Amino acid sequence: MPATPWVAGQRVRVAVPASSANLGPGFDSVGVALDIVDHCTLSVRSDPGVEVRVSGQGSGTVPLDDQHLVVRSMRRAWEVIGVRAPSGYLVECHGAVPHGRGLGSSATAIVAGVGAAYALHALATGGRAAIDLGAVNDLAANLEGHPDNSSASVYGGMTLSWPDDDPGEGDIPRTMTVCLSPHPDIRPVVLVPQDQLSTATARAVLPSQVRLADAAANAARVGALVHAMTQAPGLLLAATRDYLHQEPRRPAYAASMAMVDSLRQAGIAAVISGAGPSVLALAVAEQAGFVAARAPQTWRIVDPGFALVGVRVLDEPVPE
């Protein structure tokens, strides 16, 4: 494996938005980027070894060595590029995305690591830090296991993704992604409970088979979801009806499903965000205030707006 001319002092900084996946029927395929942004700085050092510093979300709970998900993603990216990692480097992560709440924190970390690795390699070999979004999308989806969260964090806006039927000759399967712009009248409001829920736990309760009638109904709603999110917000309530994953998971996040039920009965398009337990309400007009008023006092209300840009290299200082 060839060496890359890493030079002590080389540094890149990337920003990655959070994501909410599924949006009801779009299981493992549809996501939106939210303007809750993690930052990551990668610096080459003359001293060997890896140092990780974490502030904000995840501080005190994630590994501070080469087992950190950002670092593991960086190392995998350098393997795919075909270069050796720097002998010494510092990774500084400032987290804004809550962990274990269905807002894509793992995908955000993966996209940050892969994006920073590509940007540093471009800086070391071409003089300008840049990110190949297609390559990042493919690898991030492969590392995450499904593309809904990661593709939204890569590209921003709304994404519809699926594995390419012709994956090519490389060792990383290709992910096809359509990038869409959410309608400007839609306002995402996220209700975040105090409880956490791991994606593995949420996926473990899903059935291995579904009824043909449910699959057909869900397919129709996904088509309606794309139309409602981009052209016709008035159809959001019907378009966000899910037939595949929310009901089987109800016991795992009963309070969240009760909130979804309450909001939907009031005419608001509410869904479980990703694997939960956060609730995403796709509000229009005056609905945002109504959503916030319905939330339990112990829940956090986040009104972030959509992030229309995905992972990017920063020139300005990373916020403290």
Phi and psi in degrees as a GROMACS rama.xvg file:
@    title "Ramachandran Plot"
@    xaxis  label "Phi"
@    yaxis  label "Psi"
@TYPE xy
-68.7778  151.12  PRO-2
-81.1311  151.098  ALA-3
-107.375  141.261  THR-4
-71.8914  63.4041  PRO-5
-65.0303  139.329  TRP-6
-128.751  130.793  VAL-7
-54.839  132.912  ALA-8
103.829  -18.9925  GLY-9
-62.6086  136.912  GLN-10
-150.685  139.964  ARG-11
-130.45  151.716  VAL-12
-130.7  130.932  ARG-13
-125.468  152.462  VAL-14
-121.608  138.616  ALA-15
-135.694  126.738  VAL-16
-80.6353  154.768  PRO-17
-67.7642  174.54  ALA-18
-147.438  155.631  SER-19
-122.448  127.263  SER-20
-109.056  162.44  ALA-21
80.9525  -52.1112  ASN-22
51.4921  39.8571  LEU-23
93.4946  -102.232  GLY-24
-79.6958  -12.5237  PRO-25
-83.3141  51.2041  GLY-26
-58.9045  124.039  PHE-27
61.4923  16.6612  ASP-28
-139.106  -29.3349  SER-29
-112.085  137.891  VAL-30
-149.134  159.464  GLY-31
-129.433  144.995  VAL-32
-88.7745  136.5  ALA-33
-112.947  146.304  LEU-34
-80.3267  55.8136  ASP-35
-119.881  113.981  ILE-36
-119.112  126.56  VAL-37
-88.8957  147.623  ASP-38
-122.441  144.999  HIS-39
-141.156  130.932  CYS-40
-115.88  130.156  THR-41
-118.654  120.498  LEU-42
-126.133  132.756  SER-43
-79.6087  136.113  VAL-44
-122.026  156.939  ARG-45
-78.5377  -30.5284  SER-46
-78.399  137.45  ASP-47
-70.6827  158.204  PRO-48
107.485  167.989  GLY-49
-114.698  130.933  VAL-50
-121.671  135.198  GLU-51
-121.741  131.553  VAL-52
-122.38  134.657  ARG-53
-129.232  132.992  VAL-54
-130.487  161.755  SER-55
75.4172  -144.723  GLY-56
-60.1466  135.227  GLN-57
92.7687  -13.4265  GLY-58
-62.3173  128.591  SER-59
84.9745  -2.5545  GLY-60
-125.184  -13.5332  THR-61
-110.588  156.531  VAL-62
-62.3807  148.952  PRO-63
-114.722  38.9745  LEU-64
-143.562  -158.523  ASP-65
-72.3161  1.15705  ASP-66
-89.0589  -5.98801  GLN-67
-61.0218  139.345  HIS-68
-61.6382  -35.3338  LEU-69
-62.8226  -44.211  VAL-70
-66.7933  -43.5067  VAL-71
-61.0624  -36.1703  ARG-72
-70.2138  -39.2561  SER-73
-59.8696  -48.0447  MET-74
-61.3824  -40.2308  ARG-75
-66.0437  -38.391  ARG-76
-63.4429  -42.2072  ALA-77
-65.7734  -34.7008  TRP-78
-61.684  -43.7969  GLU-79
-66.1482  -40.7712  VAL-80
-63.9179  -34.7182  ILE-81
97.7056  33.3182  GLY-82
-130.467  158.765  VAL-83
-78.3203  145.579  ARG-84
-67.3698  156.163  ALA-85
-56.8856  148.026  PRO-86
-70.6514  -25.6453  SER-87
-145.383  135.263  GLY-88
-159.425  156.208  TYR-89
-113.844  132.254  LEU-90
-116.812  121.207  VAL-91
-116.322  119.695  GLU-92
-115.804  128.054  CYS-93
-115.08  110.143  HIS-94
-97.4164  131.826  GLY-95
-113.595  -19.4868  ALA-96
-82.5176  121.493  VAL-97
-61.2488  143.035  PRO-98
-89.328  143.332  HIS-99
66.2554  27.8679  GLY-100
-121.055  6.39139  ARG-101
81.9451  25.8906  GLY-102
-116.887  21.2093  LEU-103
74.0397  32.2777  GLY-104
-62.9719  -37.8986  SER-105
-66.7464  -44.8068  SER-106
-63.1124  -37.9742  ALA-107
-62.0286  -42.8867  THR-108
-63.9891  -42.331  ALA-109
-63.275  -47.2744  ILE-110
-63.8388  -38.0348  VAL-111
-62.3835  -45.3461  ALA-112
-65.9107  -47.5604  GLY-113
-65.4242  -43.8818  VAL-114
-62.7786  -43.2567  GLY-115
-65.0154  -38.9008  ALA-116
-63.3334  -44.2325  ALA-117
-65.4689  -41.4813  TYR-118
-65.589  -41.056  ALA-119
-67.4689  -39.9616  LEU-120
-63.033  -41.2368  HIS-121
-62.9579  -39.4075  ALA-122
-64.611  -41.5641  LEU-123
-72.0635  -26.3578  ALA-124
-109.925  -17.4948  THR-125
-131.577  -4.96695  GLY-126
89.0744  -8.89735  GLY-127
-138.37  125.313  ARG-128
-69.8865  124.323  ALA-129
-148.644  158.325  ALA-130
-122.552  127.465  ILE-131
-83.4476  99.5794  ASP-132
-63.1507  -36.8511  LEU-133
-62.9107  -44.2857  GLY-134
-66.1303  -40.7743  ALA-135
-63.7284  -41.2837  VAL-136
-61.3493  -44.8282  ASN-137
-62.1061  -49.8979  ASP-138
-70.3593  -40.5944  LEU-139
-62.8037  -41.75  ALA-140
-64.2063  -37.8466  ALA-141
-65.2594  -41.5327  ASN-142
-72.9241  -36.6554  LEU-143
-74.5762  -33.3637  GLU-144
102.236  -17.9484  GLY-145
-159.072  151.142  HIS-146
-94.892  -1.51222  PRO-147
-63.4335  -51.1285  ASP-148
-69.9151  -47.7375  ASN-149
-65.9926  -40.7647  SER-150
-64.4828  -37.7365  SER-151
-63.4463  -39.4726  ALA-152
-71.2532  -27.7379  SER-153
-73.4372  -47.3094  VAL-154
-103.316  -22.054  TYR-155
79.0874  175.293  GLY-156
64.8262  -142.085  GLY-157
-111.26  138.561  MET-158
-129.652  147.494  THR-159
-125.159  117.629  LEU-160
-131.429  152.234  SER-161
-157.871  156.34  TRP-162
-66.8689  138.582  PRO-163
-67.6452  133.95  ASP-164
-66.2103  -23.3004  ASP-165
-118.568  86.0161  ASP-166
-68.996  -7.63255  PRO-167
87.9618  -170.459  GLY-168
-98.2834  -12.2338  GLU-169
-74.999  175.707  GLY-170
-87.8274  -2.8448  ASP-171
-109.699  115.474  ILE-172
-60.27  145.179  PRO-173
-82.3546  145.364  ARG-174
-115.556  125.639  THR-175
-90.1978  132.496  MET-176
-135.853  131.219  THR-177
-103.045  127.577  VAL-178
-99.897  128.469  CYS-179
-126.309  157.11  LEU-180
-104.921  120.1  SER-181
-61.5769  146.446  PRO-182
-60.7045  136.855  HIS-183
-64.5317  -17.0787  PRO-184
-81.8155  -8.34312  ASP-185
-90.8607  131.896  ILE-186
-123.636  111.018  ARG-187
-75.6235  130.002  PRO-188
-123.569  126.982  VAL-189
-110.737  129.094  VAL-190
-105.932  115.366  LEU-191
-111.085  111.547  VAL-192
-75.312  167.676  PRO-193
-72.3083  -30.232  GLN-194
-71.5963  148.921  ASP-195
-104.806  160.745  GLN-196
-150.093  122.97  LEU-197
-74.0666  148.36  SER-198
-60.875  -38.8346  THR-199
-60.862  -41.2361  ALA-200
-65.2006  -43.0606  THR-201
-65.9614  -35.1164  ALA-202
-78.7362  -24.5984  ARG-203
-65.1919  -24.0981  ALA-204
-91.9024  -2.1567  VAL-205
-74.1424  141.792  LEU-206
-70.9924  151.979  PRO-207
-82.0622  -15.518  SER-208
-135.598  151.445  GLN-209
-128.731  157.376  VAL-210
-69.3053  146.442  ARG-211
-58.1265  -40.8257  LEU-212
-62.8752  -37.7651  ALA-213
-69.2841  -39.4963  ASP-214
-62.7172  -41.8614  ALA-215
-66.397  -43.2553  ALA-216
-63.5605  -39.5023  ALA-217
-67.291  -39.7949  ASN-218
-59.9136  -41.4348  ALA-219
-63.55  -40.3655  ALA-220
-68.3951  -33.6928  ARG-221
-62.7472  -43.5026  VAL-222
-60.336  -42.2509  GLY-223
-66.2296  -34.4207  ALA-224
-61.5687  -45.5185  LEU-225
-60.8845  -43.4875  VAL-226
-65.5635  -43.832  HIS-227
-66.5719  -41.0492  ALA-228
-70.2301  -25.5367  MET-229
-109.683  -26.7418  THR-230
-129.741  -33.6348  GLN-231
-138.164  76.4518  ALA-232
-58.0257  -22.57  PRO-233
-62.6441  -16.516  GLY-234
-94.8403  5.20589  LEU-235
-61.6123  -39.373  LEU-236
-60.8123  -49.0319  LEU-237
-67.3177  -38.2584  ALA-238
-71.8766  -19.4769  ALA-239
-96.2393  9.20772  THR-240
-69.0334  128.46  ARG-241
-110.925  143.829  ASP-242
-119.381  -0.0336525  TYR-243
-111.926  -46.0633  LEU-244
-124.603  -26.4794  HIS-245
-70.8178  -44.9029  GLN-246
-64.226  -44.1693  GLU-247
-59.7089  -26.5494  PRO-248
-90.8121  -2.56845  ARG-249
-49.686  -45.178  ARG-250
-62.3217  -25.9629  PRO-251
-75.5895  -24.2261  ALA-252
-145.625  64.48  TYR-253
-59.2753  -41.727  ALA-254
-65.9218  -36.6573  ALA-255
-67.7162  -41.7767  SER-256
-67.1481  -33.6497  MET-257
-63.5631  -37.9002  ALA-258
-67.5961  -42.1037  MET-259
-58.055  -47.4091  VAL-260
-58.9272  -45.3428  ASP-261
-62.5832  -44.8268  SER-262
-67.7965  -41.251  LEU-263
-67.7844  -36.698  ARG-264
-63.7373  -24.6015  GLN-265
-87.9632  3.36357  ALA-266
90.4847  14.7326  GLY-267
-105.967  133.479  ILE-268
-73.0759  94.7997  ALA-269
-115.929  141.831  ALA-270
-143.304  165.705  VAL-271
-75.5587  132.391  ILE-272
-80.7761  115.581  SER-273
57.2869  -130.662  GLY-274
-86.5871  3.74219  ALA-275
83.5812  178.848  GLY-276
-93.5885  6.59294  PRO-277
-64.7411  154.042  SER-278
-111.042  131.295  VAL-279
-106.165  123.405  LEU-280
-108.68  127.281  ALA-281
-97.1691  88.6448  LEU-282
-87.9322  150.417  ALA-283
-130.682  151.119  VAL-284
53.3673  -127.31  ALA-285
-84.4515  6.26532  GLU-286
-67.8044  -26.3835  GLN-287
-59.3688  -44.1633  ALA-288
-65.0646  -36.1166  GLY-289
-65.5391  -40.1957  PHE-290
-60.8554  -48.3235  VAL-291
-60.9869  -37.3617  ALA-292
-68.1432  -24.6938  ALA-293
-83.6622  -15.0285  ARG-294
-72.9784  140.951  ALA-295
-59.3496  151.446  PRO-296
-62.4851  -27.7779  GLN-297
-81.0114  -8.66344  THR-298
-88.8307  149.606  TRP-299
-92.3112  135.085  ARG-300
-104.056  123.681  ILE-301
-120.975  127.802  VAL-302
-121.771  71.9471  ASP-303
-85.2322  -22.934  PRO-304
77.2475  164.675  GLY-305
-79.5639  144.09  PHE-306
-91.8713  113.529  ALA-307
-86.0623  -7.19082  LEU-308
-122.304  138.099  VAL-309
-90.8923  -145.55  GLY-310
-56.8735  137.444  VAL-311
-150.629  154.415  ARG-312
-85.0177  134.871  VAL-313
-100.484  144.728  LEU-314
-102.076  -30.3007  ASP-315
-80.6508  162.457  GLU-316
-61.1698  148.437  PRO-317
-74.6362  132.959  VAL-318
-65.3113  146.531  PRO-319
